Every structure is written in C-alpha cells, then in structure tokens.
C-alpha cells in the first residue's frame, strides 16, 4: 500500500524491548545513584552534627576548667588580701604564682593571667608586664566585671592588656567579690577582677583538633559579637555574617550558596560561653567519589543495556523466524503454489499455527485439483454426449452415397463440400482424446474453410502460415473453429467485397502462439471493452459464447497466463491471439 511504511515484527520487538531496557536501565541507574548520594549526604551531615557536638563538649570541658579556676580564685583569701592591701608577703606571692602556674601548666592555652583591683591597678600578672596597659581593653574588662559580678564573661577575641606583640587573645573576666564575713568592705561589693587571656591558636588546637572530616572543611567558633574565637582556616567576615544571619533565625542546619558554590552549614550554640560553633563544608566535598560512582553506574547500565539488546535480538530472531517462514510460504500460496509445506519443530502457538497452515494448504491443493478434474470431466462428458447423439456409421454412409452421386453427375464442387463436411463430422465425433496435434486442428479448419468458401465464393480469402515445428504441438480439440467462425461472421460477411482471414502459428520461448487476423471493420474502444468483458467475465452473451468457452478451456488446462487476447481498431480489423504451452506429442 502506497504511503504506508512497513516495519517488520522483528524490528518492532527489538525497538520496543530496547527502548524499555534503556528506560529501565536509566531509571535504575539514576535512582540508584541518587539514593546512594542521598545516603552519603545524610551520613556526612549526621557526622558533621556529631562533630559539632564533640566540639561543643570539648568547649565545655576546657572552658569549665577556666571557669572553675575563676570561681576558686574569686574565693581565694590570699587574692582578696592582695586586692585589699595592694601587696602580700613573699610567701603569699609564691603561693599565688604556684596557684596560677599549676593551672597554666595543665591548660597550655593560657597566655596571661591578671588580678586587677577596682582602681584599675594591676596587682598581679602571671607573665612580666611588657608595654603599657591598653586602657580601652581594660575598660571592657571592668565593665564586664561590674555588669556580671556573679558569673564570668567571655570577651572573645581582642588585644591583650599588657602585651605589645600585636597578637590577639581570647579574654575571660570574672569579678572577685568581697565575702559576707569581710569587715573591711561592704559585702557583695566587687574587690577586683580576674582576667585570664588565652592564646587563640593554642585554644583552637585544643578545641578543634581531630574534628575535621573533609579536606576543605571550615570549623570555627564565634563569640557573641560575631568575632572568631578560633578557626582551622581563615574565613571572610562577610561570609560569617551571612551564616550568622541565617543561624540567628533559628535554623541550625542549612545550605548556603556563596560565590557560585553550594555549602552545607551545621551550627550549635554553647550556653556556657554564648559562643556559636560552625562547621562548613562544600557539597562537592561531601561525596568526592560521586563522579567515579556516576561513571561506574553509567558503565554498568550501558553494559547491561548492550547485553539485554543482544539477548533481545536473539529472542526476537527465534520468535520471528518461523513467522517469516510462514509469511514467505503464504506469498508462494498467493502465487499459486499449493504444494508448499513449512517445517516446524515446536509445539507452541507459532508451531500450531504453522501446522494449521500446512493442513489448510494441503486441503486447498486437494480441493483445487478436485474441482479442476471435475470441470475437465464435465467438459469431456458434454463433448462425448454431443458426439453420441449422432450415429457415425449412418452419417458416413449417407455422405459417401451423396458424394458418389455428385461425382456421377459431374458436380465436383459440391462433392468437395460434402467431403469436407464428412471430414468435419469425422473429426468432431471420432476420438476421445481431449488434446490433438495442431496439424490435426489445422486440417479440420481447412475443411471448415472449404465449406465457407463454397458458401461465400470469392468474398472469402484464407491464408495459413503454420511453422513446421508448431504442427506437432498438442492443443485442446476444437479451439480454432469458434474464433474463425466469429471472424467470418463479424469481419468478412459485413463487407461488400468480402475479406481475408490469416492464420499464423509459431513457437516462441517454448510457448505456442496462434494468431487469427481479419481485415474487417474492427471495433472502437467501447465495443472492444464490451467484447473483452463477455469473453473474460463470468457470464457471456450469445455472440461470444464460442470464444468464451475456448478461453475458459485453455485456463482449465494450462492455468493463469494462458488463453485468448483480442486486439482491434476501427477500420483496421481484429486480431485474436492464442497462447498455449509448446508441448509435443509422445512420438516427437
């Protein structure tokens, strides 16, 4: 059918299953990779939260030591005497040195320790004082001690009180209050303050060491003012401000997009110091093996798809091969080959369909042969019945008597007609053979033409050109007379001066071809179509019954491709062609 593309079942199966496998493989690979990535991300986020908790616990551990020292110092009698009197004995001085020295020996992050009275005079420093006192930093310490007399205050990162090194320190301030039993001062009044300065680098190592899981992880501790107390890497202050802004909204775990990269931030607030601990990791560092896993998943999916495609190809070939064989067999049946059988060795649906097809073809072949033989037998019976209606001996004797009578009176022309009529009757009645040689058929036609010439006199001219090789070919009996009779009736007789009939026979490509031409008026296109429909159709009229019977007899004997064809043009005569197999007699 034009305009309709044909796709074989095999291609449809391969295409459908391949698309299905590719889609399934892609889905499985994609969701497997996504789930694996989500599991890794979830585990890493949990580990980051655990890291923040450990850092917070570490902060509390070290900070509590500082707080415990501050509390003990605020109740130390020697320290109070130093603040009240401004000086102490050498033994008391050694005691204070030993007191703070023991703490500094355990807590290595200690940078310096100061005891300051309320007159802003430094009464004691753990390290010798170098440089001037930073009054601005001292004011911060005094204000912190006065605002929170019962608790310590962490000032975060800032300049040291008495060092000119320029290195910042982490400062804690604790007021030293007068006990209730002290008579020199009003109870509850601050006698002074304790200032402990910590080295931020050493403090960071104590707090953050062994708490980084990723190569590019940022871990930091920020004070209440947003200043960094300790960190493992330098961090932009603007970045920290953005992180704290989200953290202060109550969001402790969140993703942050900064300068074209995505980060995951996990934070926690420390209630003891008021500090905030943050751990920041790029999402790309969460799963550095992601691209490798992606390649492996893609390779595995691709290999699975290729393997599945090969299996699908083999399975589709196994399924469609018997269907293709069955289809080819059906085409041969369409061409008229009813003897074909398709081999099958399976008992599945296709095998049973093939077996049914073989049975159907055998049945059709049997029925075709049966109907063909019945029709031939019917025609032979009709011919024999016609022949049996006339008593041959009676006809021969009668015609022979007439012939001798004509000879006696000298009527030779009439005698020839009688002899020709006898030959015609003898040929028509005698013999049961369905097939005769073309030579015998030509002799019959010559007798027939002799009678017609006697009737039409000079108005009929007949020319026969028969190839010697064609004379031995077998043809059905009585196939030329109806055509020649039709040519005389419609081609010669209607003309005033009569006409000519030409009969030609020859062998061409193993086929026998017979041509019967007349030079009559011929037919126009409409008349030719009507004539052909009467000859080739299922039913015919009275004028075409002879030629129609000849055509159908040739079809019954030799099958499609053989029979009568007719050509004609107005005023140019008519030509009837007969095509038969060029079979010969046994003697040939």
ZIHU-V533573 format. One record per run of one state. SS is the DSSP state (a for helix, b for strand, c for the rest). FROM is the first residue (numbers start at 1). TO is the last residue. If there is no record, write none. Layout:
BEGIN
[[SS | FROM | TO] [SS | FROM | TO]]
END
This chain:
BEGIN
[[c | 1 | 8] [a | 9 | 74] [c | 75 | 76] [a | 77 | 85] [c | 86 | 89] [a | 90 | 106] [c | 107 | 109] [b | 110 | 117] [c | 118 | 121] [b | 122 | 125] [c | 126 | 134] [a | 135 | 147] [c | 148 | 151] [b | 152 | 158] [c | 159 | 168] [b | 169 | 177] [c | 178 | 189] [b | 190 | 199] [a | 200 | 208] [c | 209 | 217] [b | 218 | 222] [c | 223 | 227] [b | 228 | 231] [c | 232 | 236] [a | 237 | 247] [c | 248 | 252] [b | 253 | 258] [c | 259 | 260] [b | 261 | 269] [c | 270 | 275] [b | 276 | 282] [a | 283 | 286] [c | 287 | 289] [a | 290 | 334] [c | 335 | 348] [a | 349 | 388] [c | 389 | 391] [a | 392 | 408] [c | 409 | 411] [a | 412 | 429] [c | 430 | 434] [b | 435 | 437] [a | 438 | 459] [b | 460 | 466] [c | 467 | 467] [a | 468 | 471] [c | 472 | 472] [b | 473 | 476] [c | 477 | 480] [a | 481 | 492] [c | 493 | 498] [b | 499 | 508] [c | 509 | 510] [b | 511 | 518] [c | 519 | 524] [a | 525 | 536] [c | 537 | 541] [a | 542 | 558] [c | 559 | 562] [b | 563 | 568] [c | 569 | 573] [b | 574 | 581] [c | 582 | 583] [b | 584 | 584] [c | 585 | 588]]
END
